[in-house]
Amino acid sequence: MGKIAREAKLNDEAIGAYKRAIELKPEQVTPREELVAVYMEQNSYKLAKKTIKDAFSISMKSPVLHINLAEILEAEGDIEAAVAEYKKGQGDSL
């Protein structure tokens, strides 16, 4: 549901669908990755950052979330922290 709503640019519906998915399967990181993507598209960096931190409490292994966090930190001007997150997202290959 969330992916279809997101592709149709129905962001509120996508957000609701991803939040429901998180409620149903709180141990999964993927719905949080998708929710962050919607927030990023809306430039809702504060909500994206909160969702990333919630996801990191489950698993720190998502390269997607490290890259998203890096983009937020870069936009906030925290270049050093952004580079560190980019490295985590790229497996330290930078």
C-alpha positions, 0 to 999 in steps of 0.5 A: 500500500505504501509503495503504491501511494508513494509512487502516486505521490499520495504522501499522506497515504504512504506515510499512514501505510508505512506507520501501520506496517511499523505497528504490525511488524515493529522489528522490521527496518524496511518500512522505516526506510520507506517512511524516511524516503517519503519524509526526505521527498517532503524535506521533512528532515526532522521527522526523517532523522527521528525515524532513522534513529528509531530504526537504528535502535533495531539495526545499524546495518541499513546502508540506505538509512546511513546515506539518508542520515548523511544527506540530512547532516550535510544539509544541516552543515555538519559535514564531518558527521555526514562524511562518517555516515556516508562511509557507513553507508558505503561500507567505508569505501570512501 
